[in-house]
Amino acid sequence: MAQQYTLAEVAKHDKEENLWMVIHDKVYDVTKYLHEHPGGSIIMEAAGKDGTALFEDIGHSSDAREEMKKFYVGDLKK
C-alpha cells in the first residue's frame, strides 16, 4: 500500500527547496523537477496544495503525465 499524506502534511512542503503537490489525489515531490519544468515557476502556484485544476487547465501532454510518475511519493489521505 502506498504511503498516505494529509493535505496538511503536503502543505508543509511549499518551498522551492522542498516542493510537493497533489494531482488527482496523488502526492508528488517535484523539488528536483522545479527548474526543469517547461512552464517555469508557475509550478509554485500549486506548492503544498492540490494543483489538479491548475494542471488540467494548462492541458498537459501524455508525456508530461508519464513523467509525473517519477515524482510520485504517495496518495492523499481523505
Buried (B, 14 or more C-beta within 10 A) or exposed (E): EEEEBEBEBBBEBBEEEEBBBBBEEBBBBBBEBBEEBEEEEEBBEBBBBBBBEBBEEEEBEEEBEEBBEEBBBBBBBE
